């Protein structure tokens, strides 16, 4: 990556498209771009979903979709601004016949074993909703 004194930065990694980043609005940036802060919250959510996907597959849990929101909390601790908490909210859509108790256990296990959150010095809190997929209607 190369950066100039002003403007956006193109985050690069071999074989991937460049990702434009900038300072977030909370730190007087223009907004509308990924920032290190949004990338970290995104990494927490992404790792959680990928971990859940692997655990659900190994456990043979059928599921339709999971929607995840992640909010990071920045606080000033001992004169240092840092992330102190990440709140994950997962809404898991299950087909008829899938076990809700098993789904809750697997979501909790995904939160406990996610590589990204286990690598951070922040609290992680998971809330979840389990909903059933609407029954498919026969088309005549």
C-alpha positions as a Markdown table, in Angstrom:
| # | Residue | x | y | z |
|---|---|---|---|---|
| 1 | Unk | 0.0 | 0.0 | 0.0 |
| 2 | Unk | 1.1 | 3.5 | -0.8 |
| 3 | Unk | -0.4 | 6.7 | 0.7 |
| 4 | Unk | -0.1 | 10.4 | 0.0 |
| 5 | Unk | -0.4 | 13.1 | 2.6 |
| 6 | Unk | -4.2 | 13.5 | 1.9 |
| 7 | Unk | -7.0 | 11.5 | 0.3 |
| 8 | Unk | -8.0 | 8.0 | 0.4 |
| 9 | Unk | -5.7 | 5.0 | 0.7 |
| 10 | Unk | -5.9 | 1.9 | -1.4 |
| 11 | Unk | -5.7 | -1.2 | 0.7 |
| 12 | Unk | -4.1 | -3.9 | -1.4 |
| 13 | Unk | -3.3 | -7.6 | -1.1 |
| 14 | Unk | -2.0 | -10.0 | -3.7 |
| 15 | Unk | -4.7 | -11.1 | -6.2 |
| 16 | Unk | -7.4 | -8.9 | -4.6 |
| 17 | Unk | -9.0 | -5.7 | -5.9 |
| 18 | Unk | -7.9 | -2.6 | -4.1 |
| 19 | Unk | -10.2 | -1.4 | -1.3 |
| 20 | Unk | -10.4 | 2.4 | -0.9 |
| 21 | Unk | -10.2 | 3.4 | 2.8 |
| 22 | Unk | -10.2 | 6.7 | 4.6 |
| 23 | Unk | -10.6 | 8.2 | 8.1 |
| 24 | Unk | -14.2 | 7.7 | 9.4 |
| 25 | Unk | -16.4 | 10.7 | 10.0 |
| 26 | Unk | -16.0 | 10.3 | 13.8 |
| 27 | Unk | -12.4 | 11.3 | 13.3 |
| 28 | Unk | -13.1 | 14.1 | 10.8 |
| 29 | Unk | -12.9 | 11.9 | 7.7 |
| 30 | Unk | -15.3 | 12.3 | 4.8 |
| 31 | Unk | -17.2 | 9.1 | 5.3 |
| 32 | Unk | -18.4 | 6.8 | 2.5 |
| 33 | Unk | -15.3 | 4.7 | 2.7 |
| 34 | Unk | -14.1 | 1.7 | 4.7 |
| 35 | Unk | -11.9 | 2.8 | 7.6 |
| 36 | Unk | -9.7 | 0.7 | 9.8 |
| 37 | Unk | -12.5 | 0.8 | 12.4 |
| 38 | Unk | -15.2 | -0.4 | 10.0 |
| 39 | Unk | -12.8 | -3.0 | 8.6 |
| 40 | Unk | -12.3 | -4.4 | 12.1 |
| 41 | Unk | -16.0 | -4.5 | 13.0 |
| 42 | Unk | -16.5 | -6.1 | 9.5 |
| 43 | Unk | -13.8 | -8.7 | 10.2 |
| 44 | Unk | -15.5 | -9.6 | 13.5 |
| 45 | Unk | -18.9 | -10.1 | 11.8 |
| 46 | Unk | -17.3 | -12.0 | 8.9 |
| 47 | Unk | -15.3 | -14.3 | 11.1 |
| 48 | Unk | -18.3 | -15.1 | 13.2 |
| 49 | Unk | -20.4 | -16.0 | 10.1 |
| 50 | Unk | -17.6 | -18.1 | 8.5 |
| 51 | Unk | -17.1 | -19.9 | 11.9 |
| 52 | Unk | -20.8 | -20.5 | 12.3 |
| 53 | Unk | -21.0 | -21.8 | 8.7 |
| 54 | Unk | -18.3 | -24.4 | 9.4 |
| 55 | Unk | -19.7 | -25.4 | 12.7 |
| 56 | Unk | -23.3 | -25.7 | 11.3 |
| 57 | Unk | -22.0 | -27.8 | 8.4 |
| 58 | Unk | -20.1 | -30.2 | 10.7 |
| 59 | Unk | -23.1 | -30.5 | 13.0 |
| 60 | Unk | -25.5 | -31.0 | 10.0 |
| 61 | Unk | -27.7 | -28.1 | 11.1 |
| 62 | Unk | -29.9 | -27.0 | 8.1 |
| 63 | Unk | -30.3 | -23.2 | 7.9 |
| 64 | Unk | -31.5 | -20.7 | 5.3 |
| 65 | Unk | -29.8 | -17.4 | 6.1 |
| 66 | Unk | -28.0 | -15.6 | 8.9 |
| 67 | Unk | -28.0 | -11.8 | 9.2 |
| 68 | Unk | -25.3 | -10.3 | 11.5 |
| 69 | Unk | -24.8 | -6.8 | 12.7 |
| 70 | Unk | -21.7 | -5.8 | 14.6 |
| 71 | Unk | -21.2 | -2.7 | 16.6 |
| 72 | Unk | -17.8 | -1.8 | 18.1 |
| 73 | Unk | -17.5 | 0.4 | 21.1 |
| 74 | Unk | -14.5 | 2.8 | 21.3 |
| 75 | Unk | -13.5 | 4.1 | 24.7 |
| 76 | Unk | -10.7 | 6.0 | 26.2 |
| 77 | Unk | -9.0 | 3.7 | 28.7 |
| 78 | Unk | -5.9 | 4.9 | 30.6 |
| 79 | Unk | -5.5 | 7.8 | 28.0 |
| 80 | Unk | -5.6 | 5.4 | 25.1 |
| 81 | Unk | -8.6 | 5.1 | 22.7 |
| 82 | Unk | -9.3 | 1.5 | 22.0 |
| 83 | Unk | -12.1 | -0.9 | 21.2 |
| 84 | Unk | -13.4 | -2.3 | 24.4 |
| 85 | Unk | -16.5 | -4.2 | 23.2 |
| 86 | Unk | -18.1 | -5.7 | 20.1 |
| 87 | Unk | -21.8 | -6.4 | 20.1 |
| 88 | Unk | -22.9 | -9.0 | 17.6 |
| 89 | Unk | -26.6 | -9.5 | 16.8 |
| 90 | Unk | -27.4 | -12.6 | 14.7 |
| 91 | Unk | -30.8 | -13.4 | 13.2 |
| 92 | Unk | -30.8 | -17.0 | 12.0 |
| 93 | Unk | -33.5 | -18.2 | 9.7 |
| 94 | Unk | -34.2 | -21.9 | 10.0 |
| 95 | Unk | -36.3 | -24.2 | 7.8 |
| 96 | Unk | -39.1 | -26.3 | 9.4 |
| 97 | Unk | -37.7 | -29.2 | 11.3 |
| 98 | Unk | -34.3 | -27.6 | 12.3 |
| 99 | Unk | -33.6 | -27.6 | 16.0 |
| 100 | Unk | -33.8 | -24.2 | 17.6 |
| 101 | Unk | -31.8 | -25.3 | 20.7 |
| 102 | Unk | -29.0 | -26.7 | 18.5 |
| 103 | Unk | -29.0 | -23.5 | 16.5 |
| 104 | Unk | -28.5 | -21.4 | 19.6 |
| 105 | Unk | -25.7 | -23.6 | 20.9 |
| 106 | Unk | -23.9 | -23.4 | 17.5 |
| 107 | Unk | -24.3 | -19.7 | 17.3 |
| 108 | Unk | -22.8 | -19.4 | 20.8 |
| 109 | Unk | -20.0 | -21.7 | 19.9 |
| 110 | Unk | -19.2 | -19.7 | 16.8 |
| 111 | Unk | -18.9 | -16.5 | 19.0 |
| 112 | Unk | -16.6 | -18.4 | 21.4 |
| 113 | Unk | -14.3 | -19.9 | 18.8 |
| 114 | Unk | -14.0 | -17.1 | 16.1 |
| 115 | Unk | -10.3 | -16.5 | 15.5 |
| 116 | Unk | -10.7 | -12.7 | 15.1 |
| 117 | Unk | -12.5 | -12.1 | 18.4 |
| 118 | Unk | -10.3 | -14.5 | 20.3 |
| 119 | Unk | -7.3 | -12.4 | 19.0 |
| 120 | Unk | -8.7 | -9.1 | 20.4 |
| 121 | Unk | -8.5 | -7.7 | 23.8 |
| 122 | Unk | -12.2 | -6.7 | 23.8 |
| 123 | Unk | -15.4 | -8.0 | 25.2 |
| 124 | Unk | -17.7 | -9.7 | 22.7 |
| 125 | Unk | -21.4 | -10.0 | 23.4 |
| 126 | Unk | -23.8 | -12.0 | 21.2 |
| 127 | Unk | -27.5 | -11.7 | 21.0 |
| 128 | Unk | -29.6 | -13.8 | 18.7 |
| 129 | Unk | -33.0 | -14.2 | 17.2 |
| 130 | Unk | -34.1 | -17.5 | 15.6 |
| 131 | Unk | -36.9 | -17.3 | 13.1 |
| 132 | Unk | -38.5 | -19.9 | 10.8 |
| 133 | Unk | -38.4 | -19.5 | 7.0 |
| 134 | Unk | -41.8 | -19.0 | 5.5 |
| 135 | Unk | -43.2 | -22.1 | 4.0 |
| 136 | Unk | -42.8 | -22.3 | 0.3 |
| 137 | Unk | -46.2 | -22.1 | -1.4 |
| 138 | Unk | -47.0 | -24.4 | -4.3 |
| 139 | Unk | -47.4 | -22.6 | -7.6 |
| 140 | Unk | -50.3 | -23.8 | -9.8 |
